Amino acid sequence: MITLYKKKDCAFCDEIEAGFREIVLAYKIGNTLDLTKEEQGNLPLIIENEKRISGKSAITAFLNDTKQLMTQWQKFQSDSCYLDGDGKVC
């Protein structure tokens, strides 16, 4: 499960949540009081299993990577056939 720890009135945090919703990613909002003081100073923070992601560039990369993974996952989760860019059946 992915947990997002965020500040109140944080525009970037709103962008993160919008990104999660866009790729239909399950997540929960964590209580910042459960974090260490150092982690509280590095909000927003995403925790995925044991992995901690903070900082705008790292979080943006995480969202982009996750979006790409979800796109690939969804591509192979249907009973439909599709063609790649060269017209080959995948």
Summary of the structure (lengths in Angstrom):
residues: 90
radius of gyration: 16.4
end to end distance: 30.8
largest distance: 54.2
contacts: 203
relative contact order: 0.17
helix: 43%
strand: 19%
